[in-house]
Amino acid sequence: QVPLVESGGGLVQPGGSLRLSCAASTSIFSIYTMGWYRQAPGKQRELVATITSGGSSKYADSVKGRFTISRDNNKNTVYLQMSSLKPEDTAVYYCSFKSEITTQSVWGQGTQVTVSS
């Protein structure tokens, strides 16, 4: 599998911002949705945001108005701009590329985001 490399996680104070990036070294699928998911300790992995090949985005209710997903197809990269961060946003964030034709998915290894004072 082509690895997805995530970056941008870290420790931030409540109310702060972070920008996550996830890049593939090569094009994986011809048409694909990019997404971000997160998993907090003791909880199931949940969808944060997705963006289709056509540019349509979807967000979890908990992050609407605070997070923005975007993509750069030329760079095979998806971004997640996170603002007004809250302690409950603390989790390991995973990126995913999913083919819109076959529904096959590839995942990144995850990047830790910790929101704490």
C-alpha positions, 0 to 999 in steps of 0.5 A, a space after each residue: 500500500 502507498 503510505 499516507 504521511 500525516 503531519 501537524 499534530 501536537 499540543 495546543 491550548 484551548 482556543 488555539 489552532 492547528 493545521 493537519 496535513 496528509 500526503 500520499 507520495 503518489 496518486 493512489 486512486 483515480 477518483 477519491 474522497 479524502 477524509 479525516 477521522 479521530 479516535 479518543 482514548 476509550 472511544 470508537 473512531 469517528 468521522 471528522 470531515 470528508 471532501 469528495 473529488 468534486 469538492 463537496 465537504 461534510 463535517 461532524 456536528 461537533 466540529 462544524 464552524 471550527 474545522 475546515 477540510 481542503 485538498 490539493 489534488 496536484 499534491 495528493 494532499 488533504 488538509 484539516 484546519 482546526 480552530 477554536 480547539 477544545 479539550 474534547 478535540 483531543 484524539 489521534 487523527 487519521 487521514 483516509 483516501 477512499 476510491 469513489 469507484 471501488 470504495 477501497 480505502 487506505 489509511 495513515 498512521 495517525 497524528 496525536 492532537 492534544 488540547 490542554 492548558 
